[in-house]
Amino acid sequence: MSAASAPQRSNRRRLVLLTATAAATALTLSACSSGGTSGGGGDTNFVTGNNGIATVAQGKRTTAPVLDGKTVDGKKLTTADYKGKILVVNVWGSWCPPCRLEAKNFEKVSTDLKDQGVQFVGINTRDTSTTPALAFEKEQGITYPSLYDPTGKLMLRFEKGTLNPQLIPSTLVIDRDGKVAARALQPLSEESLRGMIEPVLAEK
């Protein structure tokens, strides 16, 4: 009896391990999301490195859409005003713990690179009002602007396969020619964020 039950125990243990591994992987990939693990369909020429950051070679990039609307503090903003600059777009929500973890990294890098022609813009999504978003910015010391996009419409302006609205936080680096150069569908450390921007900053 014990000989017959040993394989069963082994199979059960393997199943439990596989289930736990799958759950952990899903949690890692989804960050704050409720589902989805990729950027969706579409051929956007992204090549993902072992750090989870995807990049596109200079000659193969797609043009980023103009993002415009009202910021969380009620001002008008259009990314067309930043033509010729490197644009770092960060999708976040006040309800998202990983967004809270990465926020100070973004503010620090934004301050450091401002004089080198790098502009940060946030997209605040899924907050039902601007009140929690403003509280988040104040708490984290965020000084760069964020567009208020509660339903995720701005994300849908990007070419299919660029962003997954289910994956928050997400970050894009847009080059000086207005084309998408790099993407992260995960929270970023200061080092990882700098690693995304610096190769684009070095381009001529």
Summary of the structure (lengths in Angstrom):
residues: 204
radius of gyration: 19.5
end to end distance: 72.5
largest distance: 75.5
contacts: 612
relative contact order: 0.21
helix: 40%
strand: 21%
